[in-house]
């Protein structure tokens, strides 16, 4: 018997045979094993197939259909095999230009450094290569992307390349209805991401009088025009007392979700306000207090506290984010950071790195993992220092770090956050001291006690890319 892939179905495979995916109309449907991928790929209308359960299942799923030999042929783009490793999206700092002087941001306007950005040709080349590498989505940030001279052309090219603009990250000061309507016409499902760092504290952190008023107006305008809006909110010693009221106010304006981030020891923050940084204990205590308040006030919208808790009041779900796995799901061949296959960070000078929070540290220390302007995206996603770096596994850290190897919680934290390992230990394979404190000081039990009666699950809210193997029982003692 002979089968042909349904013409709406597309198969994609990346270097090292993992992952393989099945798509329909550009939407990812299924993860495929190598065997299933090979079977579906052979459904080309010319290769004779032996009856079997997999074929019948794929036929029932309408991925394939029976045909006469040679009656149909696959379309040219139905099988896409890429020479590079798989990365889902690009977190793109399109320009370093900014109109604010944020105390914690490496791209602040008063930094004494060259204001890098992508030329129009460089931007279009990157998008072309992104399509050729199987990248699905783009996340535009800065600096302030509204300061970028070719922004409208780039947004149109993203659409023309069949890429998805997932997030547009802006301080909101330059947003207006005309631009937002243009943006919505191209990318109707886009999420707008804005920052609000607390009532009465936002202007201080952003070093710009009127910035708090501007972001509130931007939220109102975005919601009026029907955008999904996410707020990023720093927390530190100067603003932690106003966070609760600020969250309630923002949800009252219609904000869809909030992510609270500890203002971390990035170089510029260390230079300006290091004494205002929350310690690990202060941060986890804040998380516990926030969870109690969140439940008491009956907040329904999702909140993620970075590297700590994810809360979804409407669904009564929570995730304890430092717990990546329980013992029965522990795998030493997993990457140190599961987010590294979800997105890569491309800086305005073309430097590529695993995640945006590493940008300031890498720049300060002259660390380069590859440059898309010089080497091309395909090359840096196929071989070289960047790939060597992000392919580090849980086993690698356990092998090189005696403290982690001997820790009873290692199967739960699986090495923690590499960015925090670098900040606290100076190395990717150093211990993430924040996770050490979390496990050894009993914060797991404290969080679960506060959220007693809720279901503990992974990946909440839906926009948060967390590990599907972050399972539902307590860490082993």
Protein Blocks (a to p, Z undefined) as FASTA:
>chain_A
ZZdddfkbccdddehhiacdddeehiafbdcdfklmmmmmmmnopaccdddfklmmmmmn
opaccddehkaccdfklpccdfbdcdfbdcddfbfbdfbfcfkbckbfklccddddddfk
lmmmmmmmmmmnopabdcddedjfklpmklmmmmmmmmmnopacfbdcdehlmgcfklmm
mmmmmmmmbccddddebehklmmmnopghklmmmmmmmmmmmmnopacdddddddfklmm
mmmmmmmmmmmnopabdcdddddfbfklmmmmmmmpccfklmmmmmmmmmmmmmmnopab
dcddehiaacdfknopacdfklmbdfklgcfkbcfblklmmpccddfkopacfbfklmmm
mmmnopafbdfklnopklmmmgcjklmmmmpcfklmmmmmmklmmpcklmmnnopafklm
mmmnopaklccfklmmmmmnopmmmmmmmmgoiacdehiafklccdfklcfbdcdZZ
